[in-house]
Amino acid sequence: MADQESEWYQFVSERCGEYVLSTFLAEKIDYQVFLETPPEQLEELVPAYGDRLALSNKTRRMVASSCNSRETASTSMLARLKRKNAEHPGTSKKILNMKGNSTTMRDVNGIEIPCSSSIHEQYHERKVKMLRMYLFIKTNGVPNEVPEAQQSDERTEGLSNLEPTLPDFPVHENNGLDDEKEKSVSVDGDVNFEQFDNGGLEGRPSMYDHSLSLDDNQSTLAEQPFPFDDDPPTLADQPLPLDNHSLIGGAQPSEEQSLKIKLHRGHVFEELNEAFQNNPAMKCPSTCLTIEMVLPNGIVEKGQDTGGILCDALSQYWNTFKEKYTTGVGVRVPVLRHDMKDVWATIAEVLVVGRRLCAYFPTYLAVPFLLYTLDAEAPLMEEMLLESYCNFVSEEDGVFIRNSLNNFSTYPQEEVEFFCEMHNVTRVVHANNWKETLLQVAHKEMIQEAAYIADCCRPVLQQSPLLKEVPSIQELITSLTPTGKKVMKLLKLATETDNASLKEQKVFGSVKQFINQLNPANLKKFLRFCTGADVIIVDEIKVHIFPRQDRCSNFNRVPIAHTCVPILEVEDTYDSLPELSEEFSQILSADVWVMDIV
């Protein structure tokens, strides 16, 4: 028993991390208690769905091994035969009878793949990392019914001849995520089909109840994970529908997987990185993330994530990254840290997923660094490098660089020497080599010192087509960076302009004037208050002006934002711009906005 407990806690530590392990030890949750824990409590203990699934599989195997409930070989063969007969009635041999059926290979959109096309051609044409193909079976006619006695004789004959009919292929042992024995039988060296020793059909889902896909190396038919219920159905309980065309696997090719993650405010950066490192499914292009945010006092926010909470979590993530792991003033570049060796690639994965799910992208990163990260061999324009460097250094140094480039000979020598000393310039500078010296200093501080970080992030960013589709990194950052004029254009009055009252038009005008007066920092806060993101990711923000009596009397007069739409609700009782500006400024000065609208 002690060995099993040690095995259990070691598996929890390797799969879920030290935080979950410490919780299990404190609550005395061994593998037997884990089986009795309600699902809603498991979500709190183990936030990641994939981790809960792996732990459930582990506990079932440990309980089965402790009870010595290994099924016999004959029972296993009978179960496999029953599963095969459910798919192809009237056959009793390993070679399935496909008479009356026609098969086609199709992609995730249901488009037929020509038989003459090779795997290499499909990868080249679709430009994807993981190629998914699905086998469709079309039933041409209803098969003749076979008498029950004949079926029984065929089953008996099949049991006696089942194993000898297997071809003598070389067998290679392979260790998967489960402890079950898994064999890979090589057919022609190009594609490997897997034969699973399920140990019986009862109590286990069939491999046909979930989707099959080809993995990255094009050579293994990989089995996707599936949940185990307390009483898993058998094929007899849930027959596979054959609506003229049946998808082997039972799932729609374009079906998206949703993962729910619980994050704590103030710890979003660390927890989101840990979630990406422990759950590879989060990086899948078909995965959607749902965030549940927990306040510092332990109370879960009531807001339901339909996009706004995810944007707010990404904004907090990249703001933390900006303050703790980058350097610079106007634009920033990541800095090396001793505790970030294995995290840089994860940060790049968060960037790609954030861009894919809600078009978020951190606009403060220096363009030269991003260009070098995407392509180390790409040339950098001198003007762009110097302009970024002027924004990278302090405002005073930026003014000095711009002025000294125009009239270096008339500039005080003391200021030139001070700049060279602060930036470790070891050469004698003069008017002829001053621009070259500045370019070298800019390249050293913005690219060379962060080259290791760029090398860690490059493989992740190059595999994503999202950044390749934009015209240029500079245009992307410019389009996402908020300005007063851009944000005012986003505002749309919820009521038609012709039908809006004078009060509504007056308050709406005051909101636009307030936005026009905001500095860049408060402008980002306004966007985050309305949309969840501190960059421009929406086409419009509707402003709903309503009278006081529409709201309960115990509510204070305060603007309310719905980040999922987005909609900004403002009362029509503001008589002047200073009155609205005072109350809105108090909202923007808050450090935390609670998502409490269901």
C-alpha positions as CSV (number, residue, x, y, z in Angstrom):
1,M,0.0,0.0,0.0
2,A,2.9,2.4,0.8
3,D,4.4,1.7,-2.6
4,Q,1.2,2.5,-4.3
5,E,0.8,5.8,-2.4
6,S,4.4,6.8,-3.3
7,E,3.7,5.9,-6.9
8,W,0.5,8.0,-6.8
9,Y,2.0,11.1,-5.3
10,Q,5.0,10.9,-7.6
11,F,2.7,10.8,-10.6
12,V,0.7,13.8,-9.3
13,S,4.0,15.7,-8.8
14,E,5.3,15.0,-12.4
15,R,1.9,15.6,-14.0
16,C,0.5,18.6,-12.1
17,G,3.4,20.2,-10.3
18,E,4.4,20.8,-6.7
19,Y,1.5,23.2,-6.0
20,V,-1.2,20.5,-6.6
21,L,1.0,17.9,-4.9
22,S,1.2,20.0,-1.7
23,T,-2.6,20.4,-1.8
24,F,-3.1,16.7,-2.1
25,L,-0.7,16.0,0.8
26,A,-2.4,18.6,3.0
27,E,-5.9,17.3,2.3
28,K,-4.7,13.6,2.4
29,I,-6.0,12.8,-1.0
30,D,-4.7,9.4,-2.2
31,Y,-5.8,7.6,-5.3
32,Q,-8.8,6.0,-3.5
33,V,-10.0,9.3,-2.2
34,F,-9.5,10.8,-5.6
35,L,-12.1,8.4,-7.1
36,E,-14.7,9.5,-4.6
37,T,-14.1,13.2,-5.0
38,P,-17.0,15.0,-6.8
39,P,-16.2,16.5,-10.2
40,E,-16.8,20.1,-9.1
41,Q,-14.3,19.8,-6.3
42,L,-11.8,18.2,-8.7
43,E,-12.0,21.3,-10.9
44,E,-10.9,23.4,-7.9
45,L,-8.1,21.0,-6.9
46,V,-6.8,20.3,-10.5
47,P,-7.8,23.2,-12.8
48,A,-6.4,21.7,-16.1
49,Y,-8.8,19.3,-17.8
50,G,-6.0,17.2,-19.2
51,D,-4.5,16.7,-15.7
52,R,-7.8,15.6,-14.2
53,L,-8.2,13.1,-17.1
54,A,-4.7,11.7,-16.6
55,L,-5.2,11.4,-12.8
56,S,-8.5,9.6,-13.3
57,N,-6.9,7.1,-15.7
58,K,-4.1,6.5,-13.2
59,T,-6.4,5.8,-10.3
60,R,-8.5,3.3,-12.3
61,R,-5.4,1.4,-13.3
62,M,-4.1,1.4,-9.7
63,V,-7.4,0.1,-8.3
64,A,-7.6,-2.5,-11.0
65,S,-4.0,-3.7,-10.3
66,S,-4.6,-3.9,-6.6
67,C,-7.7,-6.0,-7.0
68,N,-5.9,-8.4,-9.5
69,S,-8.8,-8.0,-11.9
70,R,-6.8,-8.7,-15.1
71,E,-9.0,-10.2,-17.7
72,T,-8.2,-13.4,-19.4
73,A,-7.0,-13.5,-23.0
74,S,-10.2,-15.2,-24.1
75,T,-12.3,-12.5,-22.6
76,S,-10.2,-9.9,-24.3
77,M,-10.5,-11.6,-27.7
78,L,-14.3,-11.9,-27.2
79,A,-14.5,-8.2,-26.4
80,R,-12.6,-7.2,-29.5
81,L,-14.7,-9.6,-31.6
82,K,-17.9,-8.0,-30.2
83,R,-16.6,-4.5,-31.1
84,K,-15.8,-5.6,-34.6
85,N,-19.2,-7.3,-35.1
86,A,-20.8,-4.1,-34.0
87,E,-19.0,-2.2,-36.7
88,H,-19.2,-4.9,-39.4
89,P,-22.1,-7.3,-38.7
90,G,-21.9,-10.7,-40.3
91,T,-18.1,-11.1,-40.4
92,S,-16.0,-13.2,-38.1
93,K,-12.4,-12.7,-39.3
94,K,-9.8,-10.1,-38.8
95,I,-10.1,-9.0,-42.4
96,L,-13.3,-6.8,-42.4
97,N,-15.9,-7.4,-45.0
98,M,-16.3,-4.1,-46.9
99,K,-18.7,-5.5,-49.5
100,G,-21.6,-3.0,-50.0
101,N,-19.5,-0.2,-48.6
102,S,-17.3,2.5,-50.2
103,T,-14.6,4.4,-48.4
104,T,-13.1,7.8,-48.9
105,M,-10.5,9.9,-47.1
106,R,-11.5,13.5,-46.2
107,D,-10.0,16.5,-44.5
108,V,-11.3,18.3,-41.4
109,N,-13.8,20.3,-43.6
110,G,-15.2,17.1,-45.2
111,I,-13.5,17.7,-48.6
112,E,-12.5,14.4,-50.3
113,I,-8.8,13.8,-50.7
114,P,-7.8,12.2,-54.0
115,C,-6.4,8.7,-53.8
116,S,-3.5,9.7,-56.0
117,S,-2.4,12.4,-53.6
118,S,0.5,11.6,-51.3
119,I,1.1,12.6,-47.6
120,H,3.9,14.9,-48.7
121,E,1.7,16.7,-51.2
122,Q,-1.0,17.2,-48.6
123,Y,1.5,18.8,-46.2
124,H,2.9,21.0,-48.9
125,E,-0.6,22.1,-50.1
126,R,-2.1,22.7,-46.7
127,K,1.0,24.2,-44.9
128,V,0.0,22.8,-41.5
129,K,2.1,21.2,-38.8
130,M,-0.4,18.4,-38.0
131,L,-2.3,16.8,-40.8
132,R,-5.7,15.3,-39.9
133,M,-7.4,12.9,-42.2
134,Y,-10.6,11.0,-41.6
135,L,-11.9,7.8,-43.1
136,F,-15.6,8.0,-44.3
137,I,-17.6,4.8,-45.0
138,K,-20.6,5.1,-47.2
139,T,-23.2,2.3,-46.9
140,N,-24.4,1.4,-50.4
141,G,-27.1,-1.0,-49.3
142,V,-28.6,-2.7,-46.2
143,P,-26.6,-5.9,-45.5
144,N,-28.5,-9.1,-45.4
145,E,-29.4,-10.3,-42.0
146,V,-27.6,-13.3,-40.8
147,P,-29.4,-15.9,-38.6
148,E,-28.4,-15.8,-35.0
149,A,-27.3,-19.4,-34.9
150,Q,-25.0,-18.8,-37.9
151,Q,-23.6,-15.7,-36.1
152,S,-22.9,-17.8,-33.0
153,D,-21.1,-20.5,-35.1
154,E,-19.0,-17.8,-36.9
155,R,-18.1,-16.2,-33.5
156,T,-16.9,-19.6,-32.3
157,E,-14.9,-20.2,-35.4
158,G,-13.5,-16.7,-35.2
159,L,-12.3,-17.3,-31.6
160,S,-10.4,-20.4,-32.6
161,N,-8.9,-18.8,-35.7
162,L,-8.4,-15.2,-34.5
163,E,-4.8,-15.2,-33.5
164,P,-3.3,-17.4,-36.3
165,T,-4.8,-15.1,-39.0
166,L,-2.5,-12.3,-37.9
167,P,0.4,-11.7,-40.3
168,D,3.9,-12.2,-39.0
169,F,4.9,-8.5,-38.8
170,P,7.8,-7.2,-36.7
171,V,6.5,-5.8,-33.4
172,H,8.1,-2.8,-31.7
173,E,7.4,-2.0,-28.0
174,N,6.3,1.5,-27.3
175,N,5.5,3.2,-24.0
176,G,2.6,5.6,-24.1
177,L,0.9,7.8,-21.5
178,D,-1.0,4.9,-20.1
179,D,0.5,1.8,-18.4
180,E,-1.3,-0.5,-20.8
181,K,0.7,-2.5,-23.3
182,E,0.7,-0.9,-26.8
183,K,2.0,-2.5,-29.9
184,S,2.9,-0.8,-33.2
185,V,2.8,-3.1,-36.2
186,S,4.8,-1.8,-39.2
187,V,3.0,-2.5,-42.5
188,D,5.0,-0.8,-45.2
189,G,7.4,1.5,-43.4
190,D,5.3,4.6,-44.2
191,V,2.2,4.3,-42.0
192,N,2.0,2.5,-38.6
193,F,-1.3,1.2,-37.4
194,E,-1.8,0.6,-33.7
195,Q,-3.3,-2.5,-32.1
196,F,-4.5,-1.9,-28.6
197,D,-4.8,-4.7,-26.0
198,N,-7.8,-3.2,-24.2
199,G,-8.2,-6.1,-21.8
200,G,-11.9,-6.4,-22.5
201,L,-14.7,-4.2,-23.8
202,E,-16.9,-4.0,-20.8
203,G,-16.1,-1.0,-18.7
204,R,-13.9,0.7,-21.3
205,P,-14.9,2.9,-24.3
206,S,-14.2,1.7,-27.8
207,M,-11.3,3.2,-29.8
208,Y,-14.0,4.1,-32.3
209,D,-15.7,6.4,-29.9
210,H,-13.2,9.2,-30.4
211,S,-11.3,10.8,-33.2
212,L,-8.1,9.5,-34.9
213,S,-5.5,11.8,-36.3
214,L,-2.0,11.7,-37.9
215,D,0.7,13.2,-35.7
216,D,3.6,15.4,-36.8
217,N,5.9,12.7,-38.2
218,Q,3.2,11.3,-40.5
219,S,3.8,7.8,-39.4
220,T,1.6,7.0,-36.4
221,L,-2.2,6.8,-36.2
222,A,-2.5,8.6,-32.9
223,E,-5.3,8.1,-30.4
224,Q,-6.8,11.3,-28.9
225,P,-7.6,11.3,-25.2
226,F,-11.1,10.7,-24.0
227,P,-13.0,11.0,-20.7
228,F,-13.9,8.0,-18.5
229,D,-17.3,8.2,-16.9
230,D,-18.2,6.4,-13.8
231,D,-20.2,3.9,-15.8
232,P,-18.8,4.1,-19.3
233,P,-21.2,3.0,-22.0
234,T,-20.5,0.1,-24.3
235,L,-21.2,-0.2,-28.0
236,A,-24.5,-1.8,-27.2
237,D,-25.6,1.2,-25.2
238,Q,-24.5,3.8,-27.8
239,P,-24.5,2.4,-31.3
240,L,-22.6,4.3,-33.9
241,P,-25.0,6.2,-36.3
242,L,-24.4,5.5,-40.0
243,D,-26.3,8.4,-41.6
244,N,-25.2,7.4,-45.1
245,H,-21.7,8.7,-44.3
246,S,-20.1,7.7,-41.0
247,L,-17.0,9.4,-39.6
248,I,-14.8,6.9,-37.9
249,G,-14.3,8.3,-34.5
250,G,-17.8,9.7,-33.9
251,A,-16.6,13.4,-33.7
252,Q,-17.0,16.2,-36.1
253,P,-13.7,17.1,-37.8
254,S,-14.1,20.8,-37.1
255,E,-15.2,20.4,-33.5
256,E,-13.3,22.7,-31.1
257,Q,-12.0,21.6,-27.7
258,S,-12.7,24.0,-24.8
259,L,-10.4,24.2,-21.8
260,K,-11.3,26.0,-18.6
261,I,-8.4,27.5,-16.6
262,K,-8.7,29.0,-13.1
263,L,-6.3,32.0,-12.6
264,H,-5.7,34.2,-9.5
265,R,-5.4,37.9,-10.0
266,G,-1.8,39.0,-9.4
267,H,-0.5,35.6,-10.4
268,V,-1.7,35.3,-13.9
269,F,1.7,35.3,-15.5
270,E,3.1,32.4,-13.4
271,E,-0.1,30.4,-13.5
272,L,-0.7,30.8,-17.3
273,N,2.9,29.8,-18.0
274,E,2.5,26.7,-15.8
275,A,-0.8,25.8,-17.5
276,F,0.9,26.0,-21.0
277,Q,3.8,23.9,-19.8
278,N,1.7,21.1,-18.2
279,N,-1.1,20.9,-20.8
280,P,0.0,20.6,-24.5
281,A,-3.6,20.7,-25.6
282,M,-3.7,24.5,-24.9
283,K,-1.4,25.0,-27.9
284,C,-3.6,23.1,-30.3
285,P,-5.1,25.4,-33.0
286,S,-8.6,24.0,-32.3
287,T,-8.5,24.7,-28.6
288,C,-10.6,27.5,-27.0
289,L,-9.7,28.8,-23.6
290,T,-12.2,29.8,-20.9
291,I,-10.8,31.8,-17.9
292,E,-12.3,31.7,-14.4
293,M,-10.7,34.5,-12.4
294,V,-10.2,34.4,-8.6
295,L,-9.8,37.5,-6.6
296,P,-7.0,37.9,-4.0
297,N,-9.5,37.2,-1.2
298,G,-10.2,33.8,-2.7
299,I,-13.7,34.7,-4.1
300,V,-14.4,33.6,-7.7
301,E,-15.6,36.4,-9.9
302,K,-19.1,36.0,-11.2
303,G,-18.4,37.1,-14.7
304,Q,-18.7,34.4,-17.4
305,D,-15.9,34.4,-19.9
306,T,-17.2,35.0,-23.5
307,G,-13.9,36.7,-24.6
308,G,-13.7,39.7,-22.2
309,I,-12.1,37.8,-19.3
310,L,-9.6,36.1,-21.5
311,C,-8.6,39.5,-22.9
312,D,-8.3,40.9,-19.4
313,A,-6.1,37.9,-18.4
314,L,-3.8,38.5,-21.4
315,S,-3.6,42.2,-20.6
316,Q,-2.5,41.4,-17.0
317,Y,-0.1,38.7,-18.3
318,W,1.7,41.1,-20.7
319,N,1.7,44.0,-18.2
320,T,3.4,41.8,-15.7
321,F,5.9,40.7,-18.4
322,K,6.5,44.3,-19.2
323,E,7.3,45.4,-15.7
324,K,9.3,42.4,-14.5
325,Y,11.1,41.0,-17.6
326,T,11.8,43.8,-20.0
327,T,13.8,47.0,-20.1
328,G,13.4,50.3,-22.0
329,V,11.2,53.4,-21.8
330,G,9.0,53.9,-24.9
331,V,9.6,50.5,-26.4
332,R,10.9,47.5,-24.6
333,V,13.2,44.5,-25.0
334,P,13.2,41.3,-22.9
335,V,16.2,41.0,-20.5
336,L,18.0,37.8,-19.5
337,R,17.2,36.3,-16.1
338,H,18.6,33.3,-14.4
339,D,15.2,31.8,-13.6
340,M,13.7,32.1,-17.1
341,K,15.7,29.6,-19.1
342,D,12.7,27.2,-19.8
343,V,10.0,29.9,-19.9
344,W,10.9,32.0,-23.0
345,A,9.4,29.5,-25.4
346,T,6.3,29.3,-23.3
347,I,5.9,33.1,-23.4
348,A,6.1,32.9,-27.2
349,E,3.3,30.2,-27.1
350,V,1.1,32.5,-25.0
351,L,1.7,35.3,-27.6
352,V,0.6,33.0,-30.5
353,V,-2.5,31.7,-28.7
354,G,-3.5,35.2,-27.6
355,R,-3.1,36.5,-31.1
356,R,-5.2,33.5,-32.4
357,L,-8.1,33.7,-29.9
358,C,-8.6,37.4,-29.5
359,A,-6.2,39.2,-31.8
360,Y,-4.1,40.4,-28.8
361,F,-0.5,41.5,-29.3
362,P,1.8,43.4,-26.9
363,T,2.6,46.7,-28.7
364,Y,5.4,47.8,-26.5
365,L,7.9,45.3,-27.8
366,A,10.6,46.9,-30.0
367,V,10.2,46.3,-33.7
368,P,13.9,45.5,-34.4
369,F,13.8,42.8,-31.7
370,L,10.6,41.3,-33.2
371,L,12.0,41.3,-36.7
372,Y,15.2,39.6,-35.5
373,T,13.1,37.0,-33.6
374,L,11.1,36.1,-36.7
375,D,14.0,36.0,-39.0
376,A,17.6,36.3,-37.8
377,E,18.9,36.8,-41.3
378,A,16.5,39.6,-42.3
379,P,18.3,43.0,-42.8
380,L,17.3,45.9,-40.5
381,M,16.8,49.4,-41.9
382,E,19.1,51.9,-40.3
383,E,16.4,54.6,-39.9
384,M,14.0,52.1,-38.2
385,L,16.7,50.9,-35.9
386,L,17.7,54.5,-34.8
387,E,14.1,55.6,-34.4
388,S,13.3,52.5,-32.2
389,Y,16.4,53.2,-30.2
390,C,15.4,56.8,-29.6
391,N,12.2,55.4,-28.0
392,F,14.1,52.7,-26.2
393,V,16.3,55.1,-24.2
394,S,15.2,57.9,-21.9
395,E,13.4,60.9,-23.4
396,E,16.4,63.1,-22.7
397,D,18.8,60.7,-24.5
398,G,16.3,60.4,-27.4
399,V,16.4,64.1,-27.9
400,F,20.1,64.1,-27.7
401,I,20.5,61.4,-30.4
402,R,18.1,63.2,-32.8
403,N,19.8,66.5,-32.4
404,S,23.4,65.2,-32.5
405,L,22.8,63.4,-35.8
406,N,22.0,66.7,-37.4
407,N,24.7,68.9,-35.9
408,F,27.3,66.8,-34.1
409,S,30.1,69.4,-34.5
410,T,28.2,72.1,-32.6
411,Y,27.1,69.8,-29.8
412,P,28.8,70.2,-26.4
413,Q,31.6,67.6,-26.0
414,E,30.7,67.0,-22.4
415,E,27.3,65.7,-23.4
416,V,28.7,63.4,-26.0
417,E,31.3,62.0,-23.6
418,F,28.6,61.5,-20.9
419,F,26.4,59.5,-23.4
420,C,29.4,57.4,-24.5
421,E,30.3,56.6,-20.9
422,M,26.7,55.6,-20.0
423,H,26.4,53.2,-22.9
424,N,30.0,51.8,-22.7
425,V,31.3,53.2,-26.0
426,T,35.0,52.4,-26.2
427,R,35.9,54.2,-29.4
428,V,36.8,57.8,-30.1
429,V,33.8,59.4,-31.8
430,H,33.7,62.2,-34.2
431,A,31.3,63.6,-36.8
432,N,32.2,61.0,-39.5
433,N,31.6,57.9,-37.3
434,W,28.9,59.1,-35.0
435,K,26.0,57.6,-36.8
436,E,27.8,54.3,-37.2
437,T,28.6,54.3,-33.5
438,L,24.9,54.9,-32.6
439,L,23.8,52.1,-34.9
440,Q,26.2,49.7,-33.2
441,V,25.1,50.7,-29.8
442,A,21.4,50.3,-30.7
443,H,22.1,46.9,-32.2
444,K,24.0,45.8,-29.1
445,E,21.4,46.9,-26.6
446,M,18.2,45.9,-28.5
447,I,19.3,42.7,-30.3
448,Q,22.6,41.3,-29.2
449,E,21.8,41.3,-25.5
450,A,18.4,39.6,-26.1
451,A,19.6,37.2,-28.9
452,Y,19.3,34.1,-26.6
453,I,15.7,35.0,-25.9
454,A,15.0,35.5,-29.6
455,D,16.5,32.1,-30.4
456,C,14.2,30.5,-27.8
457,C,11.1,32.2,-29.2
458,R,11.9,31.9,-32.9
459,P,10.8,28.2,-33.5
460,V,7.4,28.9,-31.9
461,L,6.7,32.1,-33.8
462,Q,7.9,30.7,-37.2
463,Q,5.5,27.8,-37.0
464,S,2.5,30.1,-36.5
465,P,1.0,31.6,-39.7
466,L,-0.6,34.4,-37.7
467,L,2.3,36.8,-37.8
468,K,3.2,36.0,-41.4
469,E,-0.2,37.1,-42.6
470,V,0.2,40.7,-41.4
471,P,1.7,43.2,-43.9
472,S,4.4,44.1,-41.4
473,I,5.1,44.1,-37.7
474,Q,5.2,47.9,-37.7
475,E,1.8,48.1,-39.3
476,L,0.4,45.6,-36.8
477,I,1.7,47.5,-33.8
478,T,0.4,50.8,-35.3
479,S,-3.1,49.4,-35.9
480,L,-3.3,48.0,-32.3
481,T,-1.8,51.0,-30.5
482,P,-4.7,53.2,-29.1
483,T,-4.8,57.0,-29.8
484,G,-7.5,59.4,-28.8
485,K,-8.7,59.8,-32.4
486,K,-8.8,56.0,-33.0
487,V,-10.8,55.3,-29.8
488,M,-13.3,58.1,-30.5
489,K,-14.0,56.5,-33.9
490,L,-14.7,53.2,-32.1
491,L,-17.5,54.8,-30.0
492,K,-21.0,54.3,-31.5
493,L,-24.2,55.5,-29.9
494,A,-26.4,52.6,-29.2
495,T,-29.5,54.7,-30.1
496,E,-29.7,55.8,-33.7
497,T,-28.4,59.3,-34.0
498,D,-31.6,60.6,-35.5
499,N,-33.6,59.2,-32.7
500,A,-31.2,60.2,-29.8
501,S,-32.5,62.8,-27.4
502,L,-30.6,66.0,-26.7
503,K,-29.5,64.6,-23.3
504,E,-28.1,61.4,-24.9
505,Q,-26.2,63.4,-27.5
506,K,-24.8,65.8,-24.9
507,V,-23.5,63.0,-22.6
508,F,-22.1,61.1,-25.6
509,G,-20.2,64.2,-26.7
510,S,-18.8,64.6,-23.1
511,V,-17.6,60.9,-23.2
512,K,-15.7,61.7,-26.5
513,Q,-14.2,64.9,-25.1
514,F,-13.1,63.0,-22.0
515,I,-11.3,60.4,-24.2
516,N,-9.7,63.1,-26.3
517,Q,-8.1,64.5,-23.1
518,L,-6.6,61.2,-21.9
519,N,-2.9,60.5,-21.9
520,P,-1.7,57.2,-23.5
521,A,-1.6,55.3,-20.2
522,N,-5.1,56.2,-19.3
523,L,-6.3,55.6,-22.8
524,K,-5.1,52.0,-22.5
525,K,-6.9,51.7,-19.2
526,F,-10.1,53.0,-20.8
527,L,-9.9,50.4,-23.5
528,R,-9.2,47.6,-21.0
529,F,-12.2,48.8,-18.9
530,C,-14.5,48.6,-22.0
531,T,-13.1,45.6,-23.9
532,G,-10.8,43.7,-21.5
533,A,-7.7,44.4,-23.6
534,D,-5.5,47.5,-23.5
535,V,-5.0,47.4,-27.3
536,I,-7.5,47.9,-30.1
537,I,-9.0,44.5,-30.9
538,V,-12.7,45.5,-31.6
539,D,-14.4,47.4,-34.4
540,E,-16.7,49.4,-32.2
541,I,-17.7,50.2,-28.7
542,K,-21.4,50.9,-28.2
543,V,-22.3,53.6,-25.7
544,H,-25.7,53.2,-24.1
545,I,-27.1,56.4,-22.5
546,F,-30.0,55.6,-20.2
547,P,-32.1,57.6,-17.7
548,R,-31.6,57.3,-13.9
549,Q,-34.9,55.5,-13.2
550,D,-33.8,52.5,-15.3
551,R,-31.5,51.4,-12.5
552,C,-32.2,50.5,-8.9
553,S,-31.9,53.3,-6.4
554,N,-29.2,51.6,-4.3
555,F,-26.7,51.8,-7.2
556,N,-24.3,54.7,-7.4
557,R,-24.0,56.6,-10.6
558,V,-21.0,54.9,-12.1
559,P,-20.3,53.8,-15.7
560,I,-20.6,50.1,-16.4
561,A,-18.8,48.2,-19.1
562,H,-19.8,44.8,-20.7
563,T,-16.5,43.5,-22.1
564,C,-18.1,40.6,-24.0
565,V,-20.0,42.9,-26.5
566,P,-18.5,45.5,-25.8
567,I,-21.0,48.1,-24.4
568,L,-20.4,51.1,-22.2
569,E,-23.4,52.1,-20.1
570,V,-23.5,55.8,-18.9
571,E,-26.4,57.6,-17.2
572,D,-27.8,60.8,-18.8
573,T,-27.5,62.7,-15.5
574,Y,-24.1,64.2,-16.2
575,D,-24.5,67.9,-16.6
576,S,-20.9,68.8,-17.6
577,L,-17.6,67.4,-18.8
578,P,-15.8,68.0,-15.5
579,E,-18.5,66.0,-13.6
580,L,-18.1,63.0,-15.9
581,S,-14.3,63.3,-16.0
582,E,-14.0,63.2,-12.3
583,E,-16.0,60.0,-11.8
584,F,-14.5,58.2,-14.8
585,S,-11.0,59.1,-13.7
586,Q,-11.7,57.5,-10.3
587,I,-12.6,54.3,-12.2
588,L,-9.4,54.4,-14.3
589,S,-7.2,54.9,-11.3
590,A,-8.3,51.6,-9.7
591,D,-5.8,48.7,-9.9
592,V,-8.4,45.9,-10.2
593,W,-11.8,45.8,-11.9
594,V,-14.0,42.9,-10.8
595,M,-15.8,41.0,-13.6
596,D,-19.1,40.6,-11.7
597,I,-21.7,40.7,-14.5
598,V,-23.1,37.2,-15.4
